[in-house]
Amino acid sequence: MASRLLPLHSYVLVMDFNFVYRYNAHFYLKMWRANVDQKIYKSIFIPYQISLDQGFDIQLPGSVKFITAVWMLFIIVISTGYRCDLVSWLAFPESEQIPTDFDMLDRRRDYKVVFNFHAGTSYHYFNNAKSGLIRNIRQRFILEPDVATCAIASAMEPKAVCISWGLIMPLAIWETFFSKIISESKGHMKL
């Protein structure tokens, strides 16, 4: 009996040129059907084919149609959700949460904090702040007077942030990265 049930809970996946073919157990179930009452056969065969995403062409009594429709909907939703989640989980692992404000930066002790030092209002704010959050970040400061070096440090190091004025930073990024790319591309054009 166990050898007859073995094909019921397994199906073969054959990989051939990146296509997956499913061999259903219809042949095995037809062999098994000869020894089993018709009602039991249908109660096992229909859910099995639905779970393998295969259609069935069996005439159903009216009382069974509602249960079969609910079962089909359940299997479609569960199997689709499982496949989508599994593929996305394997292909795209969860990305790390990057600190976007001072509260998150304070909680993430593994981040290096490079501060664009201008000896002005922003530095005075961090030095005289009464908030424990700001003082904790201040203790981790690496003072950097050059805004371009600050931007490079935060872009090239894995866990580093650059704190600077919002008006200065886009200009520094443009001058640092894009001007170098433009000058290198012009150099390649000259022969």
C-alpha positions in Angstrom: 0.0 0.0 0.0 2.8 2.4 0.9 4.5 1.8 -2.5 1.2 2.9 -4.2 0.9 6.1 -2.2 4.5 7.1 -2.9 3.7 8.8 -6.2 0.8 10.7 -4.6 2.9 13.0 -2.6 5.8 13.5 -5.0 6.2 14.7 -8.5 9.3 14.9 -10.7 10.9 18.1 -11.7 13.0 17.8 -14.8 15.3 20.8 -15.6 16.0 21.1 -19.4 17.2 24.3 -20.9 15.8 26.4 -17.9 12.3 25.0 -18.3 10.6 23.0 -15.6 8.3 20.3 -16.7 5.9 18.7 -14.2 4.9 15.2 -14.6 1.6 14.7 -12.9 0.6 11.6 -11.2 -2.4 11.0 -13.3 -1.1 7.7 -14.6 -0.4 6.4 -11.1 -3.8 7.6 -9.8 -5.5 5.7 -12.7 -3.7 2.5 -11.6 -4.6 3.2 -8.0 -8.3 4.0 -8.9 -9.1 0.4 -9.8 -8.8 -0.7 -6.2 -10.6 2.3 -4.6 -14.2 3.5 -4.5 -15.0 6.4 -6.9 -15.8 8.9 -4.1 -12.5 8.4 -2.3 -10.7 8.6 -5.6 -12.3 11.9 -6.4 -11.7 13.3 -2.9 -8.0 12.6 -3.2 -7.5 13.2 -6.9 -9.1 16.6 -7.2 -7.1 18.3 -4.4 -3.9 16.7 -5.6 -4.3 18.0 -9.1 -5.2 21.4 -7.8 -2.1 21.6 -5.6 0.1 20.8 -8.6 -1.6 23.6 -10.6 -3.2 21.1 -13.0 -6.7 21.2 -14.2 -9.2 18.4 -13.9 -12.1 17.3 -16.1 -14.2 15.3 -13.7 -17.9 15.9 -13.4 -18.5 17.1 -9.9 -21.8 16.8 -7.9 -23.4 20.2 -6.9 -22.5 19.8 -3.3 -18.8 19.4 -3.9 -18.4 22.3 -6.3 -18.4 25.0 -3.6 -15.9 23.1 -1.5 -13.7 22.5 -4.6 -13.9 26.2 -5.6 -12.9 27.3 -2.1 -10.0 24.8 -2.1 -8.8 26.0 -5.5 -8.8 29.6 -4.4 -6.9 28.7 -1.2 -4.3 26.7 -3.1 -3.8 29.4 -5.7 -3.4 32.1 -3.2 -1.1 30.1 -0.9 1.1 28.6 -3.7 1.5 31.9 -5.5 2.4 33.8 -2.3 4.9 31.1 -1.4 6.5 31.1 -4.8 6.8 34.9 -5.0 8.1 35.3 -1.4 10.6 32.4 -1.8 12.0 33.8 -5.1 12.2 37.3 -3.8 13.8 36.2 -0.6 16.5 34.1 -2.4 17.2 36.7 -5.1 17.0 39.9 -3.1 18.0 39.6 0.6 16.8 42.3 3.0 18.9 45.4 2.6 20.4 47.1 5.6 18.5 50.0 7.2 20.6 53.1 6.5 20.3 55.9 9.1 18.3 58.8 7.8 18.1 61.0 10.9 20.1 61.7 14.1 18.0 59.3 16.2 18.8 56.4 13.9 22.4 57.5 13.6 22.7 57.5 17.4 21.4 54.0 17.7 23.8 52.7 15.0 27.1 52.7 16.8 28.9 50.9 13.9 28.6 54.0 11.7 31.6 56.4 11.3 30.5 60.0 11.5 32.5 62.5 9.4 31.6 66.1 10.2 32.3 68.8 7.7 34.0 71.3 10.0 33.5 75.0 9.2 34.0 76.4 12.8 30.6 78.1 12.6 27.1 77.7 13.7 26.7 74.0 13.0 29.8 73.0 15.0 28.7 75.3 17.8 25.3 73.6 17.8 26.8 70.2 18.3 29.3 71.3 20.9 26.7 73.1 23.1 23.7 70.7 22.6 22.0 69.5 25.8 20.4 66.6 24.1 22.0 63.2 24.9 21.4 62.1 21.4 23.4 65.0 19.8 26.2 64.6 22.4 26.5 60.9 21.6 26.9 61.7 17.9 29.3 64.5 18.7 31.6 62.1 20.5 32.0 60.0 17.3 32.9 63.0 15.1 35.8 62.9 12.8 36.4 66.6 11.8 37.0 67.2 8.2 37.4 70.7 6.8 37.1 69.8 3.2 33.6 69.1 2.0 34.8 66.9 -0.9 36.8 64.6 1.4 33.8 64.3 3.7 31.5 63.3 0.7 34.1 60.8 -0.5 34.5 59.3 2.9 30.8 58.7 3.2 30.4 57.4 -0.3 33.4 55.1 -0.4 33.4 53.6 3.1 30.8 51.0 3.9 29.4 52.4 7.1 30.2 56.1 7.1 28.1 59.3 7.0 29.0 62.9 6.3 27.3 65.7 8.1 27.4 69.0 6.3 25.3 71.9 5.2 22.6 70.9 2.7 23.5 73.7 0.3 27.2 72.9 0.1 26.9 69.1 -0.3 25.4 68.8 -3.8 28.0 71.2 -5.2 30.8 69.2 -3.6 29.4 65.9 -4.9 29.2 67.4 -8.4 32.7 68.8 -8.3 34.2 65.7 -6.8 32.7 62.9 -8.8 31.4 64.3 -12.1 34.2 66.7 -12.9 36.7 63.8 -12.5 34.6 61.6 -14.8 34.4 64.4 -17.4 38.1 65.1 -17.3 38.9 61.4 -17.6 36.6 61.0 -20.6 38.1 64.0 -22.3 41.6 62.5 -21.8 40.5 59.3 -23.5 39.3 61.1 -26.5 42.7 62.6 -27.2 45.0 60.4 -29.3 
